[in-house]
Amino acid sequence: MGMMKEFKEFAVKGNVVDMAVGIIIGAAFGKIVSSFVGDVIMPPIGVLLGGVDFSNLAIVVKEAVGKTPAVIIGYGKFIQTVIDFTIVAFAIFMAIKAMNALKKKEEEAPKAPPEPPKEEVLLTEIRDLLKERT
C-alpha cells in the first residue's frame, strides 16, 4: 500500500496538476499556431516565392505503379512544421521573458523595512524617556 500512497501524494501535488493544465493548453495553442502558420503566414510567403504551396512540395522517390502508391519525401510539410515550431518557441520565449521582467520588477521594488521586535521598540522608548529626563 505504500506505493499507492506515494503515487497519490505525487499525483495530487499542485505541480502535477499545473503540468497537466499546461499540456492541455499547449496542445490547444499548438493547433492555433499551426492554423496561423498554415492559413496566415504561409500563403503570403508562397506568393512571394512565386505561388509555391509548401504543403505540396515533395520529391518523388518512386512513381506510383498500379495500386501501389508513389513513395515521396514531403519536405514541404517539414518546412511548415519547422516554421510552426519556430513560432511556438518564439511565443514561449516572449511569454517567459515577460514573466521574468515582472519578477525582476517585483524583486527590485523597494520593500518596507521589517518591523523591529517588541523588545527593541520598548528599549527605544525607554531610551527616549531617559533622554527627556536629562
C-alpha positions as CSV (number, residue, x, y, z in Angstrom):
1,M,0.0,0.0,0.0
2,G,3.0,2.3,0.4
3,M,3.5,2.7,-3.3
4,M,-0.2,3.7,-3.8
5,K,0.1,6.3,-1.1
6,E,3.3,7.7,-2.7
7,F,1.6,7.8,-6.1
8,K,-1.4,9.5,-4.7
9,E,0.8,12.2,-3.0
10,F,2.6,12.7,-6.2
11,A,-0.5,12.9,-8.4
12,V,-2.3,15.3,-6.1
13,K,0.6,17.7,-5.8
14,G,0.0,21.1,-7.4
15,N,2.9,20.7,-9.8
16,V,1.4,17.7,-11.5
17,V,-2.0,19.4,-11.9
18,D,-0.2,22.5,-13.2
19,M,1.7,20.4,-15.6
20,A,-1.4,18.7,-16.9
21,V,-3.1,22.0,-17.4
22,G,0.0,23.3,-19.2
23,I,0.0,20.3,-21.6
24,I,-3.7,20.7,-22.4
25,I,-3.3,24.4,-23.1
26,G,-0.1,23.7,-25.0
27,A,-1.9,21.3,-27.3
28,A,-4.6,23.8,-28.0
29,F,-2.0,26.5,-28.5
30,G,-0.2,24.2,-31.0
31,K,-3.4,23.9,-33.1
32,I,-3.8,27.7,-33.1
33,V,-0.2,28.2,-34.2
34,S,-0.5,25.5,-36.9
35,S,-3.6,27.3,-38.2
36,F,-1.8,30.7,-38.0
37,V,1.2,29.4,-39.9
38,G,-0.7,27.4,-42.5
39,D,-3.5,29.8,-43.1
40,V,-2.0,33.2,-42.5
41,I,1.8,33.1,-42.8
42,M,2.5,30.5,-45.5
43,P,0.1,31.8,-48.2
44,P,1.9,35.2,-48.5
45,I,5.3,33.5,-48.3
46,G,4.1,31.2,-51.1
47,V,3.0,34.2,-53.2
48,L,6.4,35.9,-52.6
49,L,8.2,32.8,-53.8
50,G,6.1,32.6,-57.0
51,G,3.0,30.8,-55.9
52,V,4.7,27.9,-54.2
53,D,2.5,25.9,-51.9
54,F,4.8,24.5,-49.2
55,S,2.5,21.7,-48.2
56,N,2.6,20.2,-51.7
57,L,6.4,20.3,-52.0
58,A,7.8,16.8,-52.3
59,I,10.4,14.7,-54.0
60,V,9.2,11.6,-55.7
61,V,11.4,8.7,-54.9
62,K,9.4,6.0,-56.7
63,E,6.5,6.7,-59.1
64,A,3.1,5.0,-58.4
65,V,2.7,1.7,-60.2
66,G,-0.8,0.3,-60.4
67,K,-2.3,0.1,-57.0
68,T,1.0,0.8,-55.3
69,P,1.2,4.5,-54.2
70,A,4.1,6.7,-55.0
71,V,7.0,6.9,-52.5
72,I,7.6,10.6,-51.8
73,I,9.6,12.7,-49.4
74,G,7.3,15.5,-48.3
75,Y,9.8,18.2,-47.4
76,G,7.2,21.0,-47.8
77,K,5.3,19.6,-44.7
78,F,8.6,19.5,-42.9
79,I,9.3,23.2,-43.7
80,Q,5.8,24.1,-42.4
81,T,6.5,22.1,-39.2
82,V,9.8,23.9,-38.7
83,I,8.1,27.3,-39.1
84,D,5.3,26.1,-36.6
85,F,8.0,25.2,-34.1
86,T,9.9,28.4,-34.6
87,I,6.7,30.5,-33.9
88,V,5.7,28.4,-30.9
89,A,9.3,28.7,-29.5
90,F,9.3,32.4,-30.1
91,A,5.9,32.8,-28.4
92,I,7.0,30.8,-25.4
93,F,10.3,32.8,-25.2
94,M,8.3,36.1,-25.2
95,A,5.9,34.8,-22.5
96,I,8.8,33.7,-20.3
97,K,10.7,37.0,-20.9
98,A,7.6,38.9,-19.9
99,M,7.2,36.8,-16.7
100,N,10.9,37.3,-15.9
101,A,10.5,41.1,-16.3
102,L,7.6,41.1,-13.9
103,K,9.5,39.0,-11.4
104,K,12.5,41.3,-11.7
105,K,10.3,44.4,-11.1
106,E,8.8,42.7,-8.1
107,E,12.2,41.9,-6.7
108,E,13.5,45.5,-7.4
109,A,10.5,47.2,-5.8
110,P,11.5,48.9,-2.6
111,K,10.3,46.9,0.4
112,A,9.4,48.4,3.7
113,P,11.9,47.6,6.4
114,P,10.7,44.8,8.7
115,E,9.1,45.9,11.9
116,P,11.5,45.8,14.8
117,P,10.9,43.3,17.6
118,K,8.8,44.4,20.6
119,E,11.8,44.4,22.9
120,E,13.7,46.7,20.6
121,V,10.7,49.1,20.4
122,L,10.4,49.1,24.3
123,L,14.1,49.7,24.7
124,T,13.9,52.6,22.2
125,E,11.0,54.2,24.1
126,I,12.9,53.8,27.4
127,R,16.0,55.4,25.9
128,D,13.9,58.3,24.6
129,L,12.3,58.8,28.0
130,L,15.6,58.8,29.7
131,K,16.9,61.4,27.3
132,E,14.0,63.6,28.0
133,R,14.6,63.5,31.8
134,T,18.2,64.6,31.5
